[in-house]
Amino acid sequence: MKIYISADMEGIAGVVAKDHVSSTGRDYEKMRKYMTCEVSAAVRAALEEEAEYVLVNDSHGSMINLLLDELPYENVEIITGGLKPLLMMEGLDSSFSAAFFIGYHAKKHTAGAVLDHTISGRAINYVKINGVEVSEFYLNAAVAGHYGVPVALVTGDDKITSEAEKTIKNIEVVPVKYGISRYAARHIHPKKAQLLIAEAAKRALSKVKRGEIEPLKVKEPVSLEVFFTDSSIAEVASLVPGVKRVSGSVVRYEAQDVIEAYKLLFIFALLGFAISK
C-alpha cells in the first residue's frame, strides 16, 4: 500500500496570521515545526498500518517549509520546491492506494474560514469547475480521482473539513481549529491535534482497505472558469490559445480532462503573481 500526502500550512493548528505562513514572518519557524509534526503524525500512522511507502509533497507557498530531518525516514520520500507540473499533487499516480490532505484551508470568500483563498489570494477570486465554485481541496481531490486515488483524510479548520465530509462519503476529517474570522480561531492544542490526526489516519486506511472511500470523479471534458482579482490578469490569460475572456476579469477554458485544467490554473497563478507584483 502506497500513501500520498499533500501538506499545506494555513490549516495547521496554531496558524491564523499571514506572518505565520510567510518565511519572513513572525513565528514562521514555530509554525513550520507544527506543520512538520502534523505531517509526521500522519506518516507514522500510515507506516503503522502497513503502508509500504509514503510520499509527502510540501504544498504551501514556495513549497520548502517542511523540516525534512524531523520527518520519519524509513520508506518515506519528500517532494519540495515550487516549479512542479502537478503543483500540490506532484508525484501522484495510479499506483497509490490513498491520499491525505494535511493543513488544508477553505476557498476564498468562505465566512469564518482561517486564511481562506483559492490557489492565489493575490490573483484569483474564484475557480469554477463545470459551473461550480471549488476549493483547493476539491481541485486536488479531483486530480487524485483522475488517477483513481481516493482522498481518505483531510485536516484543517472546521470549514474545510465540513466541505470534505459533504463531498466525499466516509472520509475521515480532523478539524484542528474552529474559525472565528479570517485571522482568528479556537485551536486544539498542537500535540492533541497530532494525536487526533494519527488516529484518524489509521481509521482512514482501514476504510480504504475495506473499499469504503471512493475517488472523487469529475465529469470530463472539464469547463474551467477563473475570476481574477484584476482585469489585467484576464487580459494576459486570454492570450493563451483556447482561453476565452467572458468578461473584464473572467476567463473560461474547455479542458480535455481535470489534469489539463489543473495545469492551466498553475499558469494562471504564475501570471497573476507576476502581473500583480
VOPAGU-2260 file (C-alpha; in pm, 1 decimal, decimal comma):
REM VOPAGU-2260
SITE   aa  ch    i         X         Y         Z
SITE  MET   A    0       0,0       0,0       0,0
SITE  LYS   A    1     139,0     340,4    -107,8
SITE  ILE   A    2      13,3     659,0      56,6
SITE  TYR   A    3      35,3    1012,5     -80,1
SITE  ILE   A    4      34,3    1319,8     146,1
SITE  SER   A    5     -18,6    1676,3      25,4
SITE  ALA   A    6      72,4    1922,5     301,7
SITE  ASP   A    7     -45,1    2283,0     312,0
SITE  MET   A    8       4,6    2526,5     600,9
SITE  GLU   A    9    -295,9    2754,1     656,7
SITE  GLY   A   10    -491,3    2465,8     810,3
SITE  ILE   A   11    -228,5    2371,8    1070,2
SITE  ALA   A   12    -318,9    2406,9    1439,6
SITE  GLY   A   13    -187,3    2740,8    1569,0
SITE  VAL   A   14    -181,1    2917,7    1232,3
SITE  VAL   A   15    -402,5    3228,3    1199,4
SITE  ALA   A   16    -187,9    3507,0    1053,2
SITE  LYS   A   17     -12,1    3583,0     726,8
SITE  ASP   A   18     310,5    3613,5     927,0
SITE  HIS   A   19     266,0    3251,1    1035,9
SITE  VAL   A   20     282,3    3120,0     679,5
SITE  SER   A   21     545,4    3350,5     529,3
SITE  SER   A   22     912,9    3259,6     558,7
SITE  THR   A   23     992,4    3616,7     668,4
SITE  GLY   A   24     706,4    3633,1     916,4
SITE  ARG   A   25     690,7    3630,0    1292,0
SITE  ASP   A   26     664,0    3279,0    1437,8
SITE  TYR   A   27     703,4    3114,7    1095,8
SITE  GLU   A   28     973,1    2880,8    1227,9
SITE  LYS   A   29     743,3    2764,0    1505,7
SITE  MET   A   30     452,5    2711,7    1266,1
SITE  ARG   A   31     660,7    2512,7    1015,9
SITE  LYS   A   32     754,9    2294,2    1313,7
SITE  TYR   A   33     384,4    2239,3    1388,0
SITE  MET   A   34     329,8    2162,1    1018,7
SITE  THR   A   35     610,0    1906,5    1023,1
SITE  CYS   A   36     469,2    1745,3    1336,8
SITE  GLU   A   37     118,5    1708,8    1190,1
SITE  VAL   A   38     258,3    1556,5     871,1
SITE  SER   A   39     480,4    1325,7    1077,6
SITE  ALA   A   40     178,2    1205,5    1273,4
SITE  ALA   A   41       2,3    1106,3     950,0
SITE  VAL   A   42     316,4     941,9     808,1
SITE  ARG   A   43     380,5     734,1    1121,1
SITE  ALA   A   44      18,9     622,8    1133,5
SITE  ALA   A   45      32,4     513,9     769,3
SITE  LEU   A   46     350,0     314,4     829,9
SITE  GLU   A   47     197,3     153,1    1137,9
SITE  GLU   A   48     -96,9      49,2     921,2
SITE  GLU   A   49     147,2    -139,3     697,1
SITE  ALA   A   50     195,2     120,7     425,9
SITE  GLU   A   51     496,2      12,8     220,5
SITE  TYR   A   52     577,4     364,5     103,6
SITE  VAL   A   53     471,4     721,9     182,7
SITE  LEU   A   54     532,0    1019,2     -48,0
SITE  VAL   A   55     497,1    1364,8     109,5
SITE  ASN   A   56     456,3    1672,1    -111,3
SITE  ASP   A   57     525,9    2010,3      50,8
SITE  SER   A   58     238,9    2211,4     -97,5
SITE  HIS   A   59     248,6    2553,6      65,9
SITE  GLY   A   60     379,2    2873,7     -90,7
SITE  SER   A   61     737,3    2824,7    -206,8
SITE  MET   A   62     695,1    2461,1    -100,1
SITE  ILE   A   63    1012,7    2450,0     107,7
SITE  ASN   A   64     851,9    2453,2     452,7
SITE  LEU   A   65     881,7    2104,3     598,2
SITE  LEU   A   66    1174,2    2025,3     827,8
SITE  LEU   A   67    1290,6    1718,2     640,8
SITE  ASP   A   68    1520,5    1577,7     908,6
SITE  GLU   A   69    1232,9    1574,3    1158,0
SITE  LEU   A   70    1007,6    1356,1     939,8
SITE  PRO   A   71    1006,3     975,5     960,4
SITE  TYR   A   72    1256,9     842,1     708,3
SITE  GLU   A   73    1204,6     467,4     657,0
SITE  ASN   A   74    1009,2     411,8     333,4
SITE  VAL   A   75     933,9     784,5     311,0
SITE  GLU   A   76    1023,2    1036,7      39,9
SITE  ILE   A   77     954,0    1410,7      28,5
SITE  ILE   A   78     898,6    1644,0    -266,8
SITE  THR   A   79     992,3    2009,9    -216,2
SITE  GLY   A   80    1017,5    2316,5    -439,6
SITE  GLY   A   81     763,2    2522,0    -628,0
SITE  LEU   A   82     809,3    2454,9   -1000,5
SITE  LYS   A   83     623,6    2124,4   -1025,4
SITE  PRO   A   84     391,9    2024,0   -1314,0
SITE  LEU   A   85     121,9    1898,6   -1075,1
SITE  LEU   A   86     197,0    2155,0    -806,1
SITE  MET   A   87      18,5    2043,9    -484,7
SITE  MET   A   88     -31,7    1694,6    -627,5
SITE  GLU   A   89     312,0    1637,6    -780,8
SITE  GLY   A   90     425,5    1275,9    -776,9
SITE  LEU   A   91      78,4    1124,3    -755,4
SITE  ASP   A   92     -17,7     844,1    -993,3
SITE  SER   A   93    -249,8     545,4   -1005,2
SITE  SER   A   94     -12,4     327,5    -801,0
SITE  PHE   A   95    -117,9     497,4    -475,1
SITE  SER   A   96    -390,7     347,8    -256,8
SITE  ALA   A   97    -499,8     671,0     -87,2
SITE  ALA   A   98    -420,3    1038,1     -37,4
SITE  PHE   A   99    -414,9    1250,4     279,2
SITE  PHE   A  100    -450,1    1629,4     274,5
SITE  ILE   A  101    -289,1    1787,8     581,8
SITE  GLY   A  102    -322,2    2154,3     683,0
SITE  TYR   A  103    -582,7    2249,2     421,3
SITE  HIS   A  104    -799,8    2562,0     413,4
SITE  ALA   A  105   -1131,3    2678,3     266,5
SITE  LYS   A  106   -1185,1    2854,9     -65,2
SITE  LYS   A  107   -1174,0    3232,6     -91,3
SITE  HIS   A  108   -1473,3    3423,8      49,3
SITE  THR   A  109   -1572,9    3146,0     292,6
SITE  ALA   A  110   -1719,6    3309,8     603,1
SITE  GLY   A  111   -1527,6    3242,4     922,8
SITE  ALA   A  112   -1255,0    3043,0     747,6
SITE  VAL   A  113    -893,1    3090,5     851,4
SITE  LEU   A  114    -671,4    3245,6     579,6
SITE  ASP   A  115    -919,0    3145,3     307,4
SITE  HIS   A  116    -801,6    3166,4     -52,9
SITE  THR   A  117    -802,8    2966,9    -375,9
SITE  ILE   A  118    -464,8    2894,8    -535,6
SITE  SER   A  119    -352,8    3258,7    -515,3
SITE  GLY   A  120    -524,3    3514,1    -296,4
SITE  ARG   A  121    -340,8    3787,1    -483,7
SITE  ALA   A  122    -459,8    3680,5    -829,0
SITE  ILE   A  123    -776,6    3470,0    -807,9
SITE  ASN   A  124   -1124,6    3542,7    -667,4
SITE  TYR   A  125   -1277,1    3208,2    -759,5
SITE  VAL   A  126   -1230,4    2894,5    -965,3
SITE  LYS   A  127   -1526,1    2708,4   -1113,5
SITE  ILE   A  128   -1521,5    2351,7   -1242,1
SITE  ASN   A  129   -1819,1    2264,5   -1460,3
SITE  GLY   A  130   -2000,9    2570,5   -1328,4
SITE  VAL   A  131   -1942,1    2505,3    -956,6
SITE  GLU   A  132   -1709,2    2718,8    -742,2
SITE  VAL   A  133   -1445,4    2494,1    -586,2
SITE  SER   A  134   -1167,1    2494,4    -326,6
SITE  GLU   A  135    -810,3    2368,8    -347,0
SITE  PHE   A  136    -931,6    2060,2    -162,3
SITE  TYR   A  137   -1183,0    1987,6    -437,2
SITE  LEU   A  138    -935,8    2057,7    -717,8
SITE  ASN   A  139    -672,3    1831,9    -563,5
SITE  ALA   A  140    -924,4    1559,8    -484,0
SITE  ALA   A  141   -1034,1    1574,3    -848,3
SITE  VAL   A  142    -673,6    1526,7    -959,7
SITE  ALA   A  143    -646,2    1227,3    -727,4
SITE  GLY   A  144    -975,4    1096,6    -862,9
SITE  HIS   A  145    -845,2    1121,7   -1219,0
SITE  TYR   A  146    -583,5     863,9   -1119,2
SITE  GLY   A  147    -835,8     653,4    -928,3
SITE  VAL   A  148    -696,1     750,6    -588,0
SITE  PRO   A  149    -939,7     826,3    -303,2
SITE  VAL   A  150    -877,9    1110,5     -59,4
SITE  ALA   A  151    -918,0     938,0     276,2
SITE  LEU   A  152    -820,7    1210,3     525,8
SITE  VAL   A  153    -843,8    1589,1     538,2
SITE  THR   A  154    -722,1    1809,9     824,3
SITE  GLY   A  155    -758,1    2184,4     865,4
SITE  ASP   A  156   -1010,1    2427,3    1006,4
SITE  ASP   A  157   -1374,4    2332,7    1058,7
SITE  LYS   A  158   -1484,4    2497,7     733,5
SITE  ILE   A  159   -1271,4    2282,9     502,8
SITE  THR   A  160   -1330,1    1962,7     698,8
SITE  SER   A  161   -1704,4    2026,2     673,7
SITE  GLU   A  162   -1673,5    2064,7     296,7
SITE  ALA   A  163   -1470,9    1743,9     276,2
SITE  GLU   A  164   -1736,0    1547,2     464,6
SITE  LYS   A  165   -2007,5    1677,1     232,0
SITE  THR   A  166   -1802,1    1598,3     -78,7
SITE  ILE   A  167   -1657,9    1251,7     -12,7
SITE  LYS   A  168   -1860,4     982,2     162,1
SITE  ASN   A  169   -1690,0     813,5     460,4
SITE  ILE   A  170   -1385,5    1041,6     450,8
SITE  GLU   A  171   -1200,9    1095,0     779,6
SITE  VAL   A  172   -1150,3    1455,9     888,5
SITE  VAL   A  173    -975,9    1631,2    1175,5
SITE  PRO   A  174   -1078,9    1992,6    1243,4
SITE  VAL   A  175    -770,6    2112,0    1432,4
SITE  LYS   A  176    -922,2    2458,7    1481,0
SITE  TYR   A  177   -1255,7    2636,3    1460,3
SITE  GLY   A  178   -1255,4    2955,6    1258,5
SITE  ILE   A  179   -1376,4    3275,5    1423,7
SITE  SER   A  180   -1270,5    3504,7    1139,7
SITE  ARG   A  181   -1010,2    3509,8     864,0
SITE  TYR   A  182    -744,7    3588,2    1123,4
SITE  ALA   A  183    -872,1    3419,6    1439,7
SITE  ALA   A  184    -957,8    3066,2    1552,6
SITE  ARG   A  185   -1017,3    2846,2    1855,6
SITE  HIS   A  186    -747,9    2577,3    1839,6
SITE  ILE   A  187    -698,1    2226,9    1961,9
SITE  HIS   A  188    -360,7    2202,6    2136,1
SITE  PRO   A  189     -98,1    2115,9    1869,8
SITE  LYS   A  190       2,5    1791,4    2042,9
SITE  LYS   A  191    -363,1    1687,0    2073,9
SITE  ALA   A  192    -412,6    1770,3    1705,6
SITE  GLN   A  193    -123,0    1543,9    1614,1
SITE  LEU   A  194    -271,0    1260,3    1817,3
SITE  LEU   A  195    -611,8    1302,0    1654,7
SITE  ILE   A  196    -454,0    1308,5    1308,3
SITE  ALA   A  197    -271,4     981,9    1376,3
SITE  GLU   A  198    -591,0     814,9    1497,1
SITE  ALA   A  199    -792,4     943,6    1200,6
SITE  ALA   A  200    -523,5     831,9     954,6
SITE  LYS   A  201    -544,9     477,5    1086,8
SITE  ARG   A  202    -924,7     478,8    1062,4
SITE  ALA   A  203    -899,9     619,1     710,4
SITE  LEU   A  204    -669,6     342,5     591,1
SITE  SER   A  205    -892,6      78,8     747,1
SITE  LYS   A  206   -1177,8     221,0     541,0
SITE  VAL   A  207    -961,6     222,5     228,1
SITE  LYS   A  208    -874,1    -142,3     280,7
SITE  ARG   A  209   -1245,2    -221,7     303,0
SITE  GLY   A  210   -1321,2     -18,5     -10,8
SITE  GLU   A  211   -1540,6     229,6     175,4
SITE  ILE   A  212   -1397,9     551,5      27,7
SITE  GLU   A  213   -1437,1     620,3    -342,8
SITE  PRO   A  214   -1224,0     851,9    -559,7
SITE  LEU   A  215   -1382,8    1186,1    -647,4
SITE  LYS   A  216   -1475,3    1178,5   -1015,2
SITE  VAL   A  217   -1528,9    1495,5   -1218,3
SITE  LYS   A  218   -1721,7    1491,1   -1543,3
SITE  GLU   A  219   -1484,4    1527,5   -1836,7
SITE  PRO   A  220   -1422,2    1724,6   -2054,7
SITE  VAL   A  221   -1391,0    1996,8   -1789,7
SITE  SER   A  222   -1518,7    2353,2   -1813,1
SITE  LEU   A  223   -1274,1    2576,4   -1621,5
SITE  GLU   A  224   -1371,5    2930,3   -1526,6
SITE  VAL   A  225   -1147,0    3171,3   -1335,3
SITE  PHE   A  226   -1241,1    3510,2   -1191,1
SITE  PHE   A  227    -923,9    3713,0   -1141,8
SITE  THR   A  228    -870,6    3994,2    -893,8
SITE  ASP   A  229    -754,4    4227,7   -1171,6
SITE  SER   A  230    -870,7    4266,1   -1531,2
SITE  SER   A  231    -509,1    4289,8   -1648,1
SITE  ILE   A  232    -452,2    3928,3   -1543,1
SITE  ALA   A  233    -750,4    3820,1   -1752,7
SITE  GLU   A  234    -611,8    4026,2   -2040,6
SITE  VAL   A  235    -286,7    3828,5   -2039,6
SITE  ALA   A  236    -452,4    3493,0   -1961,8
SITE  SER   A  237    -676,6    3531,8   -2266,7
SITE  LEU   A  238    -365,1    3523,5   -2487,2
SITE  VAL   A  239    -325,5    3152,1   -2404,7
SITE  PRO   A  240    -462,5    2953,1   -2700,8
SITE  GLY   A  241    -815,6    2829,0   -2631,4
SITE  VAL   A  242    -879,8    3064,2   -2338,3
SITE  LYS   A  243   -1186,4    3285,8   -2384,8
SITE  ARG   A  244   -1237,4    3611,4   -2198,4
SITE  VAL   A  245   -1603,9    3618,8   -2098,9
SITE  SER   A  246   -1595,8    3946,1   -1901,9
SITE  GLY   A  247   -1347,3    4200,2   -1773,9
SITE  SER   A  248   -1186,1    3971,8   -1517,1
SITE  VAL   A  249   -1325,5    3627,7   -1604,8
SITE  VAL   A  250   -1184,4    3371,4   -1847,6
SITE  ARG   A  251   -1306,0    3027,5   -1948,4
SITE  TYR   A  252   -1137,4    2723,0   -2097,9
SITE  GLU   A  253   -1270,9    2384,8   -2209,6
SITE  ALA   A  254   -1015,0    2126,2   -2097,6
SITE  GLN   A  255    -996,3    1765,4   -2212,0
SITE  ASP   A  256    -961,0    1646,9   -1852,5
SITE  VAL   A  257    -900,4    1770,0   -1499,4
SITE  ILE   A  258    -522,7    1741,8   -1537,4
SITE  GLU   A  259    -518,1    1986,0   -1828,5
SITE  ALA   A  260    -741,4    2224,3   -1633,8
SITE  TYR   A  261    -522,3    2195,1   -1324,4
SITE  LYS   A  262    -200,6    2269,6   -1510,8
SITE  LEU   A  263    -358,6    2573,2   -1675,4
SITE  LEU   A  264    -456,6    2701,8   -1329,9
SITE  PHE   A  265     -87,9    2686,3   -1235,3
SITE  ILE   A  266      -4,2    2900,7   -1537,6
SITE  PHE   A  267    -278,9    3147,7   -1443,0
SITE  ALA   A  268    -147,3    3171,0   -1086,0
SITE  LEU   A  269     205,1    3242,2   -1209,6
SITE  LEU   A  270      74,2    3507,0   -1449,8
SITE  GLY   A  271    -125,5    3666,3   -1171,5
SITE  PHE   A  272     169,5    3673,0    -937,2
SITE  ALA   A  273     393,0    3834,7   -1199,4
SITE  ILE   A  274     138,4    4096,3   -1304,2
SITE  SER   A  275      19,3    4192,9    -957,1
SITE  LYS   A  276     367,0    4204,8    -803,7
